Amino acid sequence: MIYVTKFRVNDLHPSKGKQIEFNSRVASEFFEFKYETHDVVFDCKSVVNDAISCRIKVHMTLSPARGDYKVYQNADNSQDLKDFFLDVLQLNKDNINDYYAIKKKSESEYTLYYIPASSLFSEFYPLISREQVIYIQEECKEENISYQQIFFGTPGSGKSHRVKELTKGKKIHRTTFHPDNDYASFVGCYKPTMVEEEIKYSFTPQVFTEAYIDAWQNPGEKVYLVIEEINRGNCAQIFGDLFQLLDRNANGYSDYRIKADNDLRDYLYSRLGKDHNGIENGELCLPPNLYIFATMNTSDQSLFPMDSAFKRRWDWEYVPVDYSEDIPSSKFIITLGNKKYRWVDFLKKVNKRILEVTDSEDKQMGNFFIKADASEVEFKSKVMFYLWNEVCRDEYHTQNNFFRYKQGSEEKEFSFNELYQVDGLIKLYGFMEYLGMEPQSVIEETEHEETQETEEV
């Protein structure tokens, strides 16, 4: 078995106070360390210079806070790994893009190869052709992505689209929370199945368990568990004690392992193996390649309030309403009878009204509240119904109600049902006028007149 890694900054730092270290994943999966200290011997070589060879004994010590193992300077000041890198190989910070590989010979003996970046494939291939490379570790990351993150904003602001962008091309396990969800529907439970005309009970995994197994079985790939509408479910009931796993250490593993219930434990034994780190001693631990993303509508946050202990285990990203002209929603058109209105202009005006009425942005509509051009039927049944049901219904017969239409110089209230009467379209025209909206045709004519005046001047 061979472990390959890129040099870290500390590896090539001249100070002995900057230790070479191996993270908890390498320590458990490659070195298979079980104790707080280990004495290890390295036969150190270079793949580009056969003359370089030395045998080095090092003392590796567990750092409890992070779970990694550090290579400290030998007590007798004998040659250590950093001496090999800096003095024998004459490396410095300019070699930060080079690699080294460690080949396991026994529990305490290894061969270490220095590999210049330019020779990684041509020179190193003969060494690994009959071995297992468990993974290549890079110091740099594609993007600083949180392990658990909730994307929140108004309905239609693009939360799911933001998640889609971040997870494009990755392994995804998706679910949507709702009031009937519980631990069993999230993790799994015993269910009856028909086997050869006989009913038998077996553990049926659900989305969390499927993502958990996928991540542990594919350590070199990022796996995403995506939860849509997380606040529509009772998170305390759904996660149970799994929420403790959301505390991650610097290496991305759960800080606190928890005991799996017997059914889940036995199922994971069958899928991962009893000695696997993912279910060692019957305990669960999230791996660093498992990310949990969730979306939350601010307009629904009162359904199942999240307690502070649960909230603090997530990073939060607000997805704002985007009124800019360079996105698809800026081209959406609302068609009412023979008049057309720009969706983005309507959105600006109606969201301002919502803020005035509710003293909050939570009930505002996002730019993707509609997905394309809206007909009169869709505008009434989706947009107007939302405005009535979420904002104006409880304000009827008050000054705050903006379900009003202009009729000459007068302003009159109307209810949602009145939009489906004979004069419903007239009321919609009056509603748009009350908000200060002009039909697109009027805007185009005005712009044409201004152009003509400019040419005449």
RODO-2510 file (C-alpha; in nm, 4 decimals, decimal comma):
residues 457
     n   res          X          Y          Z
     1     m     0,0000     0,0000     0,0000
     2     i     0,1337     0,3422    -0,0968
     3     y     0,0411     0,6894     0,0243
     4     v     0,1224     0,9890    -0,1975
     5     t     0,1081     1,3516    -0,0859
     6     k     0,2175     1,6956    -0,1911
     7     f     0,4573     1,8803     0,0369
     8     r     0,3000     2,1024     0,3011
     9     v     0,4511     2,4386     0,3880
    10     n     0,5706     2,3091     0,7267
    11     d     0,7466     2,0120     0,5642
    12     l     0,9966     2,2449     0,3977
    13     h     1,0140     2,5118     0,6677
    14     p     1,3671     2,5408     0,8137
    15     s     1,2357     2,5769     1,1689
    16     k     1,2226     2,2520     1,3698
    17     g     0,9225     2,4050     1,5469
    18     k     0,7206     2,3546     1,2278
    19     q     0,6595     1,9802     1,2380
    20     i     0,5869     1,7344     0,9617
    21     e     0,2456     1,5861     1,0366
    22     f     0,0004     1,3269     0,9078
    23     n    -0,3732     1,3869     0,9501
    24     s    -0,6057     1,1490     1,1303
    25     r    -0,7273     0,9877     0,8106
    26     v    -0,3731     0,8949     0,7025
    27     a    -0,2895     0,7806     1,0547
    28     s    -0,5889     0,5466     1,0751
    29     e    -0,6221     0,4211     0,7164
    30     f    -0,2594     0,4047     0,6031
    31     f    -0,0346     0,3810     0,9085
    32     e    -0,3160     0,2173     1,1116
    33     f    -0,1935     0,3812     1,4316
    34     k    -0,3739     0,2779     1,7505
    35     y    -0,1627     0,4346     2,0245
    36     e    -0,0609     0,7862     2,1228
    37     t     0,3020     0,7364     2,0186
    38     h     0,4700     0,5234     1,7530
    39     d     0,8336     0,4673     1,6569
    40     v     0,8641     0,4359     1,2793
    41     v     1,1609     0,3639     1,0513
    42     f     1,1807     0,5167     0,7023
    43     d     1,4181     0,4054     0,4265
    44     c     1,4449     0,7369     0,2419
    45     k     1,5175     0,7489    -0,1315
    46     s     1,4776     0,9666    -0,4404
    47     v     1,3173     0,8374    -0,7600
    48     v     1,5545     1,0522    -0,9693
    49     n     1,8822     0,9767    -0,7895
    50     d     1,9674     0,6195    -0,6905
    51     a     2,2706     0,7382    -0,4943
    52     i     2,0494     0,8989    -0,2319
    53     s     1,9541     0,6539     0,0419
    54     c     1,9407     0,6758     0,4207
    55     r     1,7599     0,5038     0,7060
    56     i     1,5820     0,7302     0,9536
    57     k     1,3993     0,6461     1,2759
    58     v     1,1346     0,8936     1,3922
    59     h     0,9032     0,9299     1,6899
    60     m     0,5427     1,0151     1,5950
    61     t     0,3055     1,1579     1,8582
    62     l    -0,0705     1,2057     1,8561
    63     s    -0,2051     1,5609     1,8754
    64     p    -0,5360     1,5031     2,0662
    65     a    -0,6992     1,8304     1,9641
    66     r    -0,6877     1,7496     1,5926
    67     g    -0,6318     1,3755     1,5799
    68     d    -0,3191     1,4034     1,3658
    69     y     0,0319     1,2703     1,4332
    70     k     0,3351     1,4995     1,4397
    71     v     0,6985     1,4049     1,3696
    72     y     0,8993     1,5802     1,6400
    73     q     1,2767     1,6315     1,6447
    74     n     1,4540     1,3240     1,7815
    75     a     1,5621     1,3583     2,1438
    76     d     1,9206     1,2571     2,0554
    77     n     1,9284     1,5096     1,7665
    78     s     1,9803     1,2258     1,5192
    79     q     1,8719     1,2716     1,1592
    80     d     1,4970     1,3066     1,1090
    81     l     1,2643     1,3459     0,8098
    82     k     1,3037     1,7232     0,7913
    83     d     1,6825     1,6796     0,7802
    84     f     1,6360     1,4438     0,4858
    85     f     1,4195     1,6930     0,2971
    86     l     1,6262     2,0048     0,3703
    87     d     1,9844     1,8802     0,4071
    88     v     2,0103     1,5629     0,2003
    89     l     1,7732     1,6582    -0,0832
    90     q     1,8457     2,0317    -0,0488
    91     l     1,4781     2,1210    -0,0844
    92     n     1,3240     2,4574     0,0035
    93     k     0,9967     2,6464    -0,0344
    94     d     1,0371     2,6436    -0,4142
    95     n     0,9743     2,2674    -0,4061
    96     i     0,6269     2,3046    -0,2571
    97     n     0,4710     2,1470    -0,5697
    98     d     0,6821     1,8301    -0,5427
    99     y     0,5590     1,5052    -0,3869
   100     y     0,6735     1,2297    -0,1623
   101     a     0,5361     0,8776    -0,1395
   102     i     0,5444     0,6297     0,1465
   103     k     0,5370     0,2570     0,0768
   104     k     0,4332     0,0340     0,3639
   105     k     0,6555    -0,2680     0,4397
   106     s     0,5303    -0,3494     0,7902
   107     e     0,3577    -0,1800     1,0821
   108     s     0,6790     0,0004     1,1785
   109     e     0,8865     0,0070     0,8595
   110     y     0,8276     0,2127     0,5464
   111     t     1,0087     0,3324     0,2359
   112     l     0,9827     0,7046     0,1551
   113     y     1,0415     0,8271    -0,2000
   114     y     1,1000     1,1880    -0,3005
   115     i     0,9218     1,2633    -0,6300
   116     p     0,9788     1,5900    -0,8210
   117     a     0,6541     1,7088    -0,9776
   118     s     0,7974     1,6767    -1,3271
   119     s     0,8732     1,3075    -1,2773
   120     l     0,5552     1,1949    -1,1008
   121     f     0,4167     0,9768    -1,3786
   122     s     0,7267     0,8723    -1,5746
   123     e     0,9512     0,7777    -1,2831
   124     f     0,7040     0,6752    -1,0163
   125     y     0,4830     0,4423    -1,2205
   126     p     0,7117     0,1332    -1,1905
   127     l     0,6902     0,1601    -0,8128
   128     i     0,3114     0,1485    -0,7985
   129     s     0,2190    -0,0827    -1,0834
   130     r     0,1627    -0,3742    -0,8444
   131     e     0,0623    -0,1774    -0,5368
   132     q    -0,2497    -0,0044    -0,4134
   133     v    -0,2423     0,3744    -0,4046
   134     i    -0,4974     0,4707    -0,1420
   135     y    -0,5170     0,8382    -0,2400
   136     i    -0,3213     1,1446    -0,3439
   137     q    -0,3527     1,4311    -0,1006
   138     e    -0,3182     1,7947    -0,2099
   139     e    -0,2396     2,0826     0,0226
   140     c    -0,4579     2,3208    -0,1751
   141     k    -0,8367     2,2942    -0,2066
   142     e    -1,0650     2,3783    -0,4993
   143     e    -1,2833     2,6022    -0,2851
   144     n    -1,3258     2,6667     0,0824
   145     i    -1,6569     2,4866     0,1242
   146     s    -1,8168     2,4333     0,4633
   147     y    -1,8949     2,0783     0,5722
   148     q    -2,2491     2,1748     0,6756
   149     q    -2,4178     2,4750     0,5228
   150     i    -2,7708     2,6136     0,5092
   151     f    -2,8627     2,8390     0,2164
   152     f    -3,1502     3,0632     0,3215
   153     g    -3,3534     3,3347     0,1577
   154     t    -3,6942     3,4351     0,0321
   155     p    -3,9045     3,1994    -0,1856
   156     g    -3,7562     3,1880    -0,5355
   157     s    -3,4273     3,3617    -0,4544
   158     g    -3,2235     3,0768    -0,6087
   159     k    -3,1187     2,8695    -0,3071
   160     s    -3,1499     2,5351    -0,4854
   161     h    -2,9716     2,6816    -0,7877
   162     r    -2,6824     2,7878    -0,5633
   163     v    -2,6571     2,4333    -0,4258
   164     k    -2,6750     2,2932    -0,7796
   165     e    -2,3802     2,5107    -0,8839
   166     l    -2,1664     2,3961    -0,5894
   167     t    -2,2435     2,0261    -0,6368
   168     k    -2,2281     2,0082    -1,0160
   169     g    -2,0653     1,6848    -1,1311
   170     k    -2,0445     1,5447    -0,7752
   171     k    -2,2090     1,2509    -0,6013
   172     i    -2,5428     1,3746    -0,4632
   173     h    -2,7987     1,2173    -0,2303
   174     r    -3,1078     1,4383    -0,2144
   175     t    -3,4125     1,4541     0,0096
   176     t    -3,6844     1,7046     0,0993
   177     f    -3,7987     1,7450     0,4580
   178     h    -4,1688     1,7663     0,5453
   179     p    -4,3701     1,7534     0,8701
   180     d    -4,4093     1,3740     0,8636
   181     n    -4,0340     1,3038     0,8452
   182     d    -3,8693     1,1271     1,1378
   183     y    -3,5414     0,9505     1,2227
   184     a    -3,6488     0,6272     1,0512
   185     s    -3,7294     0,8026     0,7220
   186     f    -3,3932     0,9821     0,7307
   187     v    -3,1625     0,7048     0,8534
   188     g    -3,3492     0,3783     0,7971
   189     c    -3,5415     0,1070     0,9795
   190     y    -3,6576    -0,2521     0,9539
   191     k    -3,9283    -0,3059     0,6917
   192     p    -4,1045    -0,6150     0,5617
   193     t    -3,9928    -0,7433     0,2218
   194     m    -4,1156    -1,0350     0,0140
   195     v    -3,8464    -1,2997    -0,0420
   196     e    -3,9524    -1,6107    -0,2332
   197     e    -4,3175    -1,5628    -0,1366
   198     e    -4,2204    -1,5246     0,2274
   199     i    -4,2328    -1,2027     0,4265
   200     k    -3,9001    -1,1181     0,5867
   201     y    -3,7826    -0,8130     0,7758
   202     s    -3,4601    -0,6383     0,6800
   203     f    -3,2999    -0,3015     0,7431
   204     t    -3,3906    -0,0539     0,4695
   205     p    -3,1406     0,2344     0,4510
   206     q    -3,2599     0,5865     0,3839
   207     v    -3,0822     0,8896     0,2409
   208     f    -2,8471     0,9625     0,5338
   209     t    -2,7188     0,6053     0,5534
   210     e    -2,6795     0,5821     0,1758
   211     a    -2,4736     0,9039     0,1685
   212     y    -2,2708     0,7920     0,4722
   213     i    -2,1753     0,4604     0,3103
   214     d    -2,1044     0,6238    -0,0253
   215     a    -1,8639     0,8714     0,1376
   216     w    -1,6750     0,6071     0,3367
   217     q    -1,6479     0,3731     0,0375
   218     n    -1,5217     0,6503    -0,1925
   219     p    -1,2745     0,8544     0,0159
   220     g    -1,1291     1,0257    -0,2907
   221     e    -1,4631     1,1759    -0,3983
   222     k    -1,6799     1,4485    -0,2487
   223     v    -2,0250     1,3229    -0,1535
   224     y    -2,3110     1,5647    -0,0893
   225     l    -2,6227     1,5052     0,1175
   226     v    -2,8661     1,7753     0,0037
   227     i    -3,1702     1,8546     0,2188
   228     e    -3,4322     2,0762     0,0569
   229     e    -3,6660     2,2779     0,2818
   230     i    -3,4878     2,1717     0,6004
   231     n    -3,7145     2,3783     0,8281
   232     r    -4,0316     2,2086     0,7029
   233     g    -3,9307     1,9059     0,9102
   234     n    -3,8725     1,8684     1,2828
   235     c    -3,4906     1,8606     1,2786
   236     a    -3,4599     1,7509     1,6426
   237     q    -3,6823     1,4508     1,5707
   238     i    -3,5246     1,3689     1,2333
   239     f    -3,1560     1,3946     1,3304
   240     g    -3,1854     1,2636     1,6860
   241     d    -2,8364     1,2240     1,8327
   242     l    -2,6851     1,2384     1,4812
   243     f    -2,6596     1,6145     1,5308
   244     q    -2,3544     1,5522     1,7519
   245     l    -2,1719     1,4220     1,4451
   246     l    -2,1997     1,7684     1,2892
   247     d    -1,9165     1,8959     1,5100
   248     r    -1,6141     1,8494     1,2819
   249     n    -1,2446     1,8760     1,3659
   250     a    -0,9821     2,0513     1,1509
   251     n    -0,9515     1,7410     0,9311
   252     g    -1,3238     1,7139     0,8649
   253     y    -1,4023     1,4107     1,0819
   254     s    -1,6693     1,4209     1,3525
   255     d    -1,5242     1,5446     1,6800
   256     y    -1,7570     1,3179     1,8775
   257     r    -1,8389     0,9665     1,7652
   258     i    -2,1784     0,8289     1,8658
   259     k    -2,3056     0,4760     1,9178
   260     a    -2,5151     0,3502     1,6286
   261     d    -2,8365     0,1719     1,7222
   262     n    -2,8139    -0,2051     1,6791
   263     d    -3,0044    -0,2210     1,3497
   264     l    -2,7939     0,0473     1,1845
   265     r    -2,4724    -0,0925     1,3322
   266     d    -2,5352    -0,4413     1,1942
   267     y    -2,6244    -0,3007     0,8533
   268     l    -2,3050    -0,0923     0,8408
   269     y    -2,1020    -0,3962     0,9501
   270     s    -2,2406    -0,5801     0,6477
   271     r    -2,1592    -0,2926     0,4094
   272     l    -1,8324    -0,1553     0,5482
   273     g    -1,6901    -0,4327     0,7651
   274     k    -1,6592    -0,4532     1,1436
   275     d    -1,3109    -0,2992     1,1586
   276     h    -1,3912    -0,0108     0,9258
   277     n    -1,3361     0,3382     1,0662
   278     g    -1,6922     0,4309     0,9712
   279     i    -1,8388     0,1874     1,2246
   280     e    -1,5416     0,1029     1,4464
   281     n    -1,6572    -0,0184     1,7886
   282     g    -2,0133     0,0251     1,6651
   283     e    -1,9697     0,4034     1,6470
   284     l    -2,0548     0,6523     1,3733
   285     c    -1,8172     0,9225     1,2489
   286     l    -1,8699     1,1550     0,9515
   287     p    -1,5783     1,1430     0,7035
   288     p    -1,4251     1,4643     0,5634
   289     n    -1,5562     1,4040     0,2116
   290     l    -1,9215     1,4058     0,3242
   291     y    -2,0839     1,7478     0,2928
   292     i    -2,4370     1,8321     0,4041
   293     f    -2,6098     2,1215     0,2264
   294     a    -2,9627     2,2404     0,3064
   295     t    -3,2022     2,5084     0,1815
   296     m    -3,4442     2,7090     0,3935
   297     n    -3,7224     2,9483     0,3002
   298     t    -3,7293     3,2447     0,5364
   299     s    -4,1049     3,2693     0,4837
   300     d    -4,1481     2,9227     0,6415
   301     q    -3,9081     2,9515     0,9349
   302     s    -4,1857     2,9309     1,1951
   303     l    -4,2917     2,5782     1,0901
   304     f    -4,0374     2,3971     1,3087
   305     p    -3,8021     2,6431     1,4794
   306     m    -3,4446     2,5145     1,5081
   307     d    -3,2813     2,5281     1,8496
   308     s    -2,9534     2,7156     1,8893
   309     a    -2,7515     2,3961     1,9525
   310     f    -2,8539     2,2646     1,6113
   311     k    -2,8107     2,6010     1,4342
   312     r    -2,4559     2,6616     1,5519
   313     r    -2,3347     2,3422     1,3865
   314     w    -2,4075     2,4890     1,0441
   315     d    -2,2607     2,7701     0,8396
   316     w    -2,5238     2,9984     0,6897
   317     e    -2,5251     3,1683     0,3491
   318     y    -2,7919     3,4209     0,2581
   319     v    -2,9105     3,4059    -0,1028
   320     p    -3,0459     3,7560    -0,1813
   321     v    -3,3093     3,8639    -0,4329
   322     d    -3,1233     3,9572    -0,7524
   323     y    -3,2694     4,2492    -0,9478
   324     s    -2,9779     4,2747    -1,1917
   325     e    -3,0325     4,2942    -1,5664
   326     d    -2,7780     4,0295    -1,6651
   327     i    -2,9595     3,7183    -1,5390
   328     p    -3,2418     3,5214    -1,7072
   329     s    -3,5149     3,6427    -1,4699
   330     s    -3,4645     4,0030    -1,5862
   331     k    -3,6128     3,8988    -1,9239
   332     f    -3,9316     3,7431    -1,7803
   333     i    -4,2561     3,9047    -1,8972
   334     i    -4,5970     3,9113    -1,7292
   335     t    -4,8786     3,9042    -1,9855
   336     l    -5,2174     4,0330    -1,8678
   337     g    -5,4716     4,0516    -2,1480
   338     n    -5,3090     4,2599    -2,4209
   339     k    -5,0620     4,4285    -2,1867
   340     k    -4,7133     4,3149    -2,0934
   341     y    -4,5087     4,4049    -1,7848
   342     r    -4,1467     4,3357    -1,6895
   343     w    -4,1254     4,0864    -1,4015
   344     v    -3,8159     4,2468    -1,2471
   345     d    -3,9839     4,5885    -1,2329
   346     f    -4,2910     4,4363    -1,0701
   347     l    -4,0705     4,2523    -0,8214
   348     k    -3,8950     4,5706    -0,7078
   349     k    -4,2214     4,7513    -0,6451
   350     v    -4,4113     4,4683    -0,4782
   351     n    -4,1205     4,3691    -0,2534
   352     k    -4,1005     4,7279    -0,1328
   353     r    -4,4708     4,7046    -0,0377
   354     i    -4,4181     4,3722     0,1404
   355     l    -4,1388     4,5235     0,3488
   356     e    -4,3578     4,8205     0,4438
   357     v    -4,6467     4,5964     0,5504
   358     t    -4,4554     4,3234     0,7358
   359     d    -4,1482     4,5165     0,8549
   360     s    -3,9533     4,2153     0,7312
   361     e    -3,7921     4,0820     0,4140
   362     d    -3,8909     3,7222     0,4929
   363     k    -4,2102     3,7266     0,2848
   364     q    -4,0583     3,8971    -0,0170
   365     m    -4,0461     3,7097    -0,3476
   366     g    -3,7254     3,6026    -0,5166
   367     n    -3,6380     3,6695    -0,8779
   368     f    -3,7012     3,3026    -0,9645
   369     f    -4,0389     3,2854    -0,7899
   370     i    -4,1610     3,2282    -1,1459
   371     k    -3,9439     3,0178    -1,3760
   372     a    -4,0263     3,1868    -1,7086
   373     d    -4,2736     3,4305    -1,8663
   374     a    -4,6028     3,4340    -1,6745
   375     s    -4,9487     3,4252    -1,8296
   376     e    -5,2512     3,5833    -1,6653
   377     v    -5,3579     3,2446    -1,5272
   378     e    -5,0177     3,1724    -1,3709
   379     f    -4,9779     3,5269    -1,2415
   380     k    -5,3120     3,5080    -1,0597
   381     s    -5,2845     3,1540    -0,9279
   382     k    -4,9194     3,1748    -0,8191
   383     v    -4,8055     3,5331    -0,7637
   384     m    -5,1290     3,7026    -0,6586
   385     f    -5,2365     3,4086    -0,4431
   386     y    -4,9018     3,4169    -0,2598
   387     l    -4,9335     3,7920    -0,1990
   388     w    -5,2893     3,7508    -0,0728
   389     n    -5,2327     3,4444     0,1423
   390     e    -4,8972     3,5421     0,2957
   391     v    -4,9252     3,9208     0,3229
   392     c    -5,2528     4,0965     0,2434
   393     r    -5,5296     3,8660     0,3671
   394     d    -5,4795     3,9592     0,7327
   395     e    -5,4503     4,3271     0,6372
   396     y    -5,7846     4,3414     0,4540
   397     h    -5,9799     4,6559     0,5434
   398     t    -5,6671     4,8214     0,6812
   399     q    -5,4388     5,0822     0,5279
   400     n    -5,1623     4,8229     0,5031
   401     n    -5,3495     4,6148     0,2461
   402     f    -5,2053     4,6827    -0,0990
   403     f    -5,4566     4,4618    -0,2790
   404     r    -5,5961     4,7783    -0,4308
   405     y    -5,6721     4,8989    -0,7801
   406     k    -5,7109     5,2427    -0,9331
   407     q    -6,0416     5,3359    -1,0877
   408     g    -6,0077     5,6872    -1,2199
   409     s    -5,8924     5,8968    -0,9279
   410     e    -6,0180     5,6465    -0,6689
   411     e    -5,8356     5,3577    -0,4990
   412     k    -6,0427     5,0558    -0,4037
   413     e    -5,9669     4,7324    -0,2161
   414     f    -6,0277     4,3933    -0,3674
   415     s    -5,9951     4,0345    -0,2489
   416     f    -5,8278     3,7443    -0,4215
   417     n    -6,1587     3,5884    -0,5253
   418     e    -6,2551     3,9068    -0,7129
   419     l    -5,9733     3,8423    -0,9618
   420     y    -6,1835     3,5530    -1,0951
   421     q    -6,4953     3,7614    -1,1557
   422     v    -6,5980     3,9194    -1,4874
   423     d    -6,3984     4,2364    -1,4181
   424     g    -6,0953     4,0511    -1,2761
   425     l    -5,8632     4,1623    -1,5567
   426     i    -5,9680     4,5249    -1,5088
   427     k    -5,8760     4,4950    -1,1419
   428     l    -5,5345     4,3497    -1,2360
   429     y    -5,4711     4,6463    -1,4672
   430     g    -5,5732     4,8787    -1,1831
   431     f    -5,3510     4,6888    -0,9369
   432     m    -5,0500     4,7355    -1,1658
   433     e    -5,1312     5,1053    -1,1994
   434     y    -5,1630     5,1345    -0,8194
   435     l    -4,8112     4,9886    -0,7823
   436     g    -4,6770     5,2360    -1,0373
   437     m    -4,6225     4,9791    -1,3118
   438     e    -4,6453     5,0793    -1,6771
   439     p    -4,7142     4,8293    -1,9535
   440     q    -4,4072     4,7482    -2,1597
   441     s    -4,5718     4,8935    -2,4725
   442     v    -4,6065     5,2328    -2,3024
   443     i    -4,2405     5,2192    -2,1971
   444     e    -4,1354     5,1344    -2,5531
   445     e    -4,3433     5,4185    -2,6999
   446     t    -4,1988     5,6669    -2,4511
   447     e    -3,8452     5,5571    -2,5351
   448     h    -3,9267     5,5909    -2,9094
   449     e    -4,0576     5,9455    -2,8581
   450     e    -3,7448     6,0427    -2,6599
   451     t    -3,5251     5,9034    -2,9401
   452     q    -3,7153     6,1058    -3,2004
   453     e    -3,6811     6,4257    -2,9953
   454     t    -3,3051     6,3658    -2,9587
   455     e    -3,2678     6,3183    -3,3371
   456     e    -3,4639     6,6376    -3,4078
   457     v    -3,2365     6,8338    -3,1709
***
